[in-house]
Amino acid sequence: MRTWLTDHLQIEIPVVSAPMAGVAGGRLARAVSAAGALGMVGIGTSADPAWIEQELSEAASAGKPFGVGLIGWSVGDPADILPLVVAAGPALVSVSYGGELSDWVAGLHDAGITVATQVGTLDDARDADAIGVDVLVARGAEAGGHGRNQVATLPLLQAVLEEIDAPVIAAGGIATARGVAAVLAAGAVGAWVGSAFATATEADTGPHAREAMVGAELTDTVYTRVFDLAQRLAWPREFGGRALVNGVTDTWAGREDELERQPAALTALSDQVVSARADGDVSVAPVYAGQAVGLVSSVRPAARIVAELATAEDLLRKAAGL
C-alpha cells in the first residue's frame, strides 16, 4: 500500500503505533518499524534524559524509520529535549496536548524532521495547519489515553479532510484491518493504532493490564480525569483520558469536580492509586485503552499485528471492485 505516509517516511505499511507513554518504549517501536510500519516511542511526564536516550537508541537499532511522541504541556523548553530527540534521528516527531507547538515546529523542521500533532476538533486542525505542522492526526473521542472527547473519529476525519490540505492520519477506534481500510478509503494517509499495540508482546504494558485489555469488551472503557487527579498530574482539563472501567471509575467518573472539592477523599484515593500501580492492581490502577480494545482478543508479537493490519490492502481491492 502506497500513500503519502509510506512515500514520505519510507515505510512499507501506512500504520503508526501510537506513542503511548509508559507502554510504547524502544522495544515496541523497534519491532513495529522492523515489520514495515512506523514504531513510535512515547515520552511521558516522568522520562529523564538517560531513559530517553536509551529508548530512542533501541528504536533506531532496527535500522528503519521510527518516531517520537511528546506531551506538549509536560516537556518544558524545547531547547532542553530537542537535541536528544534530533540526535536519535527520528523520521517523525509528534507534539500534542498543550505547550507552544510553534516552538517545536521550527526546531524540528531545521533538523529535517517531519512534524505531527494530534487534533481532536476542526479548530485544533486549523490551528496546527496554520503554524506549518506537516501531518495532522485526527484523533477521535473513542481513542484510548489522553485527548479530547468531543468528536468521534469518522466525523472528525471527514471534516478535517474536507477543509485542510495537509495529510491526515486517522486515530481512534482502529484495531483491525477493516478499520485501517475504512480510514484509508476515506482519504487518510495512514492509521494511528494504540490499543492493539498496547497488548503486543514487546509493549511495556504490565501483565495484569495486558490481561485486562485482552478480556475487555467494546463497552468497557470510560472517559475521565479521575486518574490524573489521583496521581496529581497537571493534564489540562480538556484532555481527559479513556481507560478501562474499574472500581475507581465506577465511583468517581463523572464526579471529578466533586472529588476536587474533597481534599481528604482525593488524598485517600491518591494513596490507593499509587499503591495499586506499584502492585499491578488494575481494579484500582488506570489501564488506558480505547473502545477498539474490545476487538483485541489475544497477545501477539508486534510483527504479527502489523501483518494483520496490512491485509487492509486486500479489503480495499475488494471494495474497489464494487
N, C-alpha and C positions, 0 to 999 in steps of 0.2 A: 504494500500500500504506500503510495506516494502522496504526500501533502506538503504544504508549506513547512510544517514542523519537521518532517523527515528530511526534506531537502536542506533546510536552513541549518539544522543541528547535526546533520549527517548521521541519522539513526535509521533503523530499518522499519520500525513499527511505531505508529503515531499514538503512543501511550506513554504517560508520565506517571511514575509512582509518587504520590503526594509527599511533600516534605513534613511528615508528622513528627513533631518534637517528641523525643523520648521513645520513639518507635522506629523511625526511619534514620538509621545510622549508616555508617560507611559500608558495612557488610551487606545490607539490603540494597543500597544504591549500586554497589558493585555488581551484585547478582542480576539486578534488573537491567543494567546497562550491558552487561555481558550477553544477555539474552536478546538484545536488539532494541529495547525500549530505552527510555531515559530515566535512570535512577536518580533520586534526589536525597540529599541529607538535610534533615530538619534541625535547625539550630534554635534551641529553646531558651527560656529565660535564665536558666542556670548554667549554660555552657561556658566553659572557660577556654582561653586560647589554646592550651595544651590539648584539650579534648577536640576542639575544632580542627586543629592541625592533624591530629591522629585520624579522625573520621574522614576528613576530606582526602587524606593520603590513601586511605583504604578504598574510598570510592574511585579515586583516579587510577588505582592499581590494575583495573581491568583493561586499561588502555583504550577505553571507549568514552564517548561524551557522557557527562553527568551534570547534575545541577545542585543548587544550594537554595534552601528556603530560609528566609529570615523573618522574624516578627518585628514589625516596624517600631512599635511602642517600646520594645524592650532592649533593642540593640545599641541604643545610645548614639554617640557620634560616629558617623561612617568612617572617619579617619582612624578610629581605633580598631575596627574589624575589617575594613575593606582590604588592607594589604594582605591579611591572612587568606581571605577568600580569593582574591585575584591570584595570589601565588599558587594556589591549588589548580588553577586553570579550568574552572567550570565552563560549560557551554552556555548555561542558563542560570540566572540568579533571580529568584522571586522574592520581592519585599512586599509584605502585606500587613494591614492592620495597624494603622497609626504611624506616627513619625512623619518626617518631611521626605516624602518619596522622591521629590525632585533632586534632593542632595545625593541620593543613591544613583539616580539615572545618569547624571553627568559623569560620576566616577567610574561606573561600570562601562559606560559607552567609551570612555577614554581608554579602557583596558580591552575593548573589543568584545565585550560580553553582552549577550542578549538579555534584556530585562523583561521580567513578567511581574504582574501583580494580580491578586485575586480581587474580583469585584462582585458585589452582591446586589447592586442596583444599577439601573441605567445611568444615574448620576455619577456613581463611582466610575463607571466605564468612561463617561465623558471626561471626567477629571483626569483619569490616568492617560487617556489618549492625548489630552491637551498638553501634557508635560513630556510626551515622547516615549512612553512605555512601548516596547516593541510588540508584545503579545499579551492579550488580556485573558485571564482565567475567569470565565463566567461561572461562579460558584453558587449553586442553588441552595435553598434552605434545607434540603434533605441531606446535605453533606455532613459528614462527621467532623468532630472537633470544632474549633472556633470559627466564627464568621457571622454574617448577618442572617436573619431569619425572616426575611420579608418576601422573597420571590423564589419560586421553585425553579429548578434547572431549565426545563424546556421553555417556559415563558421568558426567562431571563436571557437564555441563549438566543432565542428568536429576536428579541428586542435589540440586543447588542449587535447581532449580525446585520439587522436592518439599518442601523444608524452609523455604526463605526466601521471604518475601512480596515483597521488593524486586524491581524489574525487573532482568532479566538479559540481557546481551548475550553472544553466543557468539563465542569466538575460537579459532582453531587449525584448520587443515585446510580453510579456506573460501576458494576462489578462483574459483568459478563460480556461476552462478545456481542450480544444483542444490544446492550447499552452503548458499546463503542460504535457499532454500526449505526445506531439511531442518531447519535450526535454528529458523526461524520456525514451522514446523509443530509442532515440539516444545514451543514456548511462549516462545522467546527473543523479545525486543523488537527485536532487530537483530543484524547480523553485523559483527564487527570483523575487517577484512581487511588483511593485511600484504603477503605476497609478491607478490600480483597488482599492488598499487600500487607496490611497490618497483621494478618493471620499467617503470613508466609513464614517458612522455616527460618529464614535469615533475619526476620524482624526482631527488634529488641523488646517486643511485647512479652510480658511475663506469662508463665504457663497458665495461671488461673484466668487471666484476662483473655488469653487466646482461646481457652476452652469456653468461656462465656460468650465470646463473639461467634464461634462456630455453632453454638447452640441457640443463638438468638433468632427471633422471628422478625419479620419486616416491621412490626409494630412495637418492638422492644426498645425504642430509643426515645429520648426526650430532650428538648432544648431548654437549657437552664444556665444560670450564673452561679448556682449554689456552690459548685466545687471551687470556683475562683474565689468566692467569699471565704470559704472554709480554709483555703490554702493561702489566703492573704495575697493573691495575685492581682496586680493592678491592670487587669484587662479593661479596656474601655467598655462602658455599659452596652454599647451597641453590638459588641462582639461576644455574645454568649457562646456556649458550646453544646453540641449534640453528643450525648453519651447514652450508654445502656442504662435502662431503668434499674434502680436498686432501692435499698431501704432509705437512703438519704433523699433520693429524688421523690420517692413516694411521700415523704414527709414535707419536703421544702420546695420542690419545683413549683413555680408559680407564686411562692410566698417569699421570694428573695428580699423584697423591700421590708417585709415584716422581720425577717431574720436580721437585717442590718440594724434594726431598731432595738434588738435584744442582745446586748453585748455578752451577757452570760451564756446565752444559748449558742451564740456564734463561737465563743471561746471553747465551749464544750464540744461543739461539732468539729472545730479545727483540730482539737486533740484526737478525736476519733478518726478523722480522715488521715491525719499524719500517721497514726499508728496502723491504720488499715493498709495504707500504701506500703509501709515497711513490711507488713505481714502478707501482702498479696491478697487481702480480703476484699473481693470485688462486691460483696454485699454492702460495703460502705465506700470503698475507694472508687474513683472515677475510672471508667473504661470508655474512652471516646470512640464513637463509631457512628456511621451514617445509616440511613434507612436500608441501604443496599446490603448491610451486614446480613440481613435475612436471606440473601442469595448465596452466602458463603457457607458451605456445609462441611468443609474439611481443611486440614492444614496441608499446604502444598509448598514445594520449593518455588521460589520466585520465577525461575525459568519456565516452570510448567504453567504458572498463572499467565505469564506473558504469552506463551504459545497458545493458550486457550483464548485469550483476548484477541490474538491475531487472526483467529478464524472469523472475525468480523468481515474480513475480505470476502469470504465465501457467501456470507449473508448479503453483502452489498451486491455481489454479482447476481445472485438470485433475484434480488429486488429490481435490479436493472432490467431484467427480462420481463417484468410485468407489463 
